[in-house]
Amino acid sequence: MSIVDETSKSDSLSLLFPQIFNPLKYAKVLIQLGYEPISPFMGHNLFSIFNVTNKTWRYPWIGNYIYYMYQKRGITHVLTAGLFARLSFTTLSGVSQRIITQRICENTTEDEIEDVMEKNSWGDFYVILVEISVFKLYEVIITHPFKVIMTRQMADFIVDENDHAWFIQAVLCIIKESGWKGFYKGIVPSIFAELCRCAIYYGSCRLVYNMLKSPSQLRTPEGEIDRMAKRNETVKLLCRSVLKYAFSNVFYPFEVVSTVMMLDGVNLNKHIQLSDFKSWRKCWRTLKLENQLYRGYSFIFRNHVKFSGSV
C-alpha cells in the first residue's frame, strides 16, 4: 500500500471515529445542561450491589439516553449534530498540542514535554511552564467558539427544533443574539481549569521523577541497571496516566460550569429561557449547592439529584 493510500485511510478513520462517538458527546452535553427526559428509577449503585448502602433513585445509563435520542430525532441527526464544530475544535486542539510539543522539545533528545520538564532544573521548569501556559491560553481562546457553536447546536434537542442545525446558522444566530462576545461565553472557567491542570500535572510529574532515583544514583549492580531503568520508566508512564485521570476528575466541575454558561440566559425558543446566572461563580455556587457539579461524569451509575434551576 502506498503512503498516499495509508494517509487517506488514516484521515478517513480520524473522521469516522468522531462521528461514531458523537452520540456519547451529544448525550453528555445535554446531561451537563441538566436535561433529563427519562424518569429516574430505584436501582443499585456501586455499593448497594454488595449491600453496603441502600438502593437510590437513579437515571438510566447513557445507552438508554442515546436510544431515547435516536427515537426522538433519528439516527442521522444524533450522529451529525454539532459534528463539524466538534471536529474543528478537536483538530485545532491537536495542532496546538503538536506545536507546543515541537516548541518545548526542540534542541533536545526528548519526544515528550514531561521528559523535558522532569530533567531540567527547577528554574527552567518554571520558564517552560509559563511558556506552555501561554500556548494553552491561546489554544482555549481559539477553540472555545467552536465549543459554544457545538453546544448551541446540540441544545436544539431540548426544544425539538433545528434553528442551529447548520454550522453557519448557529454562527449567525449567536452573533444576532449576543454579538461576537457570545462565542466566548463560559470561557473563564475553561481557562482557569486548563491553566491549573497544566501547573499541577507537570509539577506532579516532576515530583514523581524526583522520587524515582536513577540506577546511577544508587549502588546498583551492573546487571541490574537496565532492569531498574525499565522499571522506573514503567512507573513514570503509569503515574502520568493516573495523574491525567485524577486531574480530569478534579477539574470536571469547571467543564460543567463552562457548558452551562455557554447558554446562560439564551432563549431556546419563545417559551423556554435557560437560567441567567450572570457570572460563572454564581453558577458554580448554585450547582454545588444542589450537588450538580459532576453531572454527566459517569455513564453508568447516574445518581438522581433534584435540581431547581431551569437549565
N, C-alpha and C positions, 0 to 999 in steps of 0.2 A: 504493500500500500504506500502511495506517495505521501510526502509531507503535506501537500495541499489537501488530500483526502482525509488525512488524520486531523488536520486543523479544522476542516469543515465538520467532521464528525464530532470533534470536541466542542465546537461552537453550537452545534445542534443540541448536544446533551446539556450544555450550560443554559440553553433557552428552554429546554424541555422540563428540567427538574423544577425550576421556579413555578412553572405552570401546574405541574402535578401537585406540588405542595402549597399552591396558592390558597386552596380551601382552608388549610390549617391557619395560615396567616390571617385570612379573612375572618374566620371564627374568633381568633384571638383578639383582633382589633375590636370586634363587636362586643366581646365579653369585657374587654378593658373599658369600653364606653358604658358598660353597665346594662347592656341589652341581653335579657334572659327570657326568651319567648316560651321556653318549655318549663312547665311547673316542676318544682322540686319534689323529691320523694324521700321517704325514710329509708336510709340504707347504711351500709357499713363504711367505716373509714379504715385507715391503715391499722389502727389499734383495736377497733371494735371487732375486727376479724378474729383476734385472739382473746376476746372478752376482757380486754384491759379497760375499755371505755364503752359507754352505751352507743347505740345507733344514733345517727344525727340526720338532720334534713340535708339532702344533697341534690345538686344538679346533675343531670345525665352527663356522661363523659363526652369528650369532644366529638367522637364519632357520631353520636346521636344528634348533636348540634349541627354538624355538617350535613347529615342526612335530612334534617329539617330544612336547611338552606336549599338543598337540591330540590326538595318537594315544592318549596315556595317559589323559587326563581329559576330553576332549571340548571342543568349541569354546565352549560356553556357560560352562563353568567357567573357562576361561582368560580369557574376555572380562570376567568379572564378579568374580573372586576379589580381595577387598580393595578393590573399586572404590568403595564408599561411604566407607570410611575415607580413601581417596586423594582423592576429591572434597572431603571435609570439610577435609582438610589443605590442598589447593590453594585452596579458597575462602577459608579463614581467612588464608592467606598473602597472597592477593591483596587482601583487605580491609585487612590490616595495612599492606601496601605503599602502598595508596591513602591511608590515614590518615597515614602518615609523610610522603608527598609533599605532601599538603594542609597539614600542620603546618609543614613546612620552607618551603614556597613561599608561604604566606600573607603578605600585605603586601609581596609582590614582584611583578615583572612576568615572572618566570620560571616555566616549567612543569616543569622537571626539577631534581632535587636537585643533580645535578652542576653545573648552571649557577650555582645559588645558592652552592655551596661554592667554586667557582672564582673568583667575582668578589668575595667578601668578604675581609676582612683575615684574616691567619693566626689572630689571636685569636678572631674569630667562627667561623673554620673549626673550631677545636678545640671550641668550645662546641656547634656543630651536630653535630659528630662524636660527642660524648658523648651528645647527645640521641638521635641515630639508634641508637647502640649500646644505649641503654636500651630503645628500642622493639623492636629486634631481639631483645634478651634476653627480653622479654615474649612476642614472637612465637614464639620457639623453645619456651618453657615451655608456651604454649597449644597449639601444633600438634604437639608431639612425641608425645603419647599416641596421636594418630591414625596416626602413622608406625609406632609399636610395634604397634598393632592390625593395620594393613595387613600388616606383616612376619609377624606370627604367623599370619594367615590364609593368606598365600602359602606359609609354611613347611610347611603341611599336605601340600603336594605331595610333599615328601621322603619321607613315610611313607605316602602314598596314603590319607589319612584325611580326614574332614570335621568334626573336632571343633571347628573355629573357623570353619565355613563362613559363619555368620551373624554380623553385627556384634555383637549382644547376646551371642551365645555366646562370642565372643572376649573381650569385656569381662569377663564373669563368670568365665571360665577364668583370665584374668590376675589378677583380684582373688583368686581362690581359691588360686592358686599362689604369688603374690608380694606380695599386698596392693596398696595404691594405689601403692607405690613401683615396682611392676612397669611402670607406664606411663611411667616416666622412666629406664628402663634405656638406657644409651648416650647420655644427653643431654649429658654433659660434652664429648666430642669435637665434638658438633654446635654447642654454644655457643662453644667455643674457635675452631672454624673460621669460624663466622659473624662473630664479632667481629673476628677477624684479617682476614678477607676485606674487611669494611667499611672498616677503617682503611687497609689497603694500597691498596684500589681507589680510594677517594676521594682519598687522598694522591697516588696516581699521576696521577689526572685533574687534580689541582691543579698538579702539576709540568708536565704536558703543556701546560696552559693558560698557565703562566708562560713556557714556551719559545716559544710562538706569539705573537709580538708583533703587536699590532693595527696596522692600516694607519695610524692616527693617531700611533702611536709612531715610525713610520718616515717618512721624507720621500718619501711616495708621491705620484705624480701624481694629480690629482683623478679622472681617468678610470679609474684602476686600483684605487681604494679598494673599490668594490663587488666586483670580481673577487677581490681578496685576502681580503676578508671571507668570501666564499663558500668560497674555498679553505680558509681556516682552520677554518670550520665543518665542512667535509667531513673534514678531517684529524682534528678532535676526535671526531667521531662514529665514524670508523674506529678511532681509538686506543681509544675506550671499548669497542668490540666486541672488539678484540684483547685488551684487558686482562681483560674478563669471561671470555673463553675461556681465557686463560692462567691466571687465578686459579682457575677451575673445575678445571683440570688439577692445579695445585699443591695444592689443598685436597681433592682427591678421596679420598686415603687416609683422611681423617677420616670421610668418608661410609661407607667400607667398614668401618672400625673401629666406628662407631656402629651400623651394621646388624648386625654380628656380636654386639656387646654387648647388643643388644635381646633376643637369645635366649640370653644367657650362662647356662649351667647348666640350661637348660629341658629337661624330659623331653617329647620329642615323642610318645613312647608308652613302653610298658614296656621296650622293647628298645633304644631309641635315646636317648642323652643327649648334648646338644651340649657342646662344650668349656667348661670352667669356668675362665675367666681371672681372675676376682676383680676385676681393675682394667683399665681401658681402656689403661693404659700397658703392662701385660704383654701384652695383646692386640696392641698396636702392635708391640712388640718381636718377638713371635712371627711375625706376618705379614711384618714387614720382613726378618727373618732368612731366611724362606723365599720372599721375593720375591713376596708375595701382596697387597701394598697397592693394586695397580692392577687387580685382577681385576674384570671387568665393565665396565671403562672403554671398551674397544674392542669394537665389534660385529662387526667383520670379521676382523681379524688377531688371533686369540686364542691367545697362547702357552700351551703346556702346561708347568706348573711343578709338580713333586711337592710335595705338602703333607701333612705328617704329622699335623696336627691333625684331630680328628673334628668337622668343622663341618657 
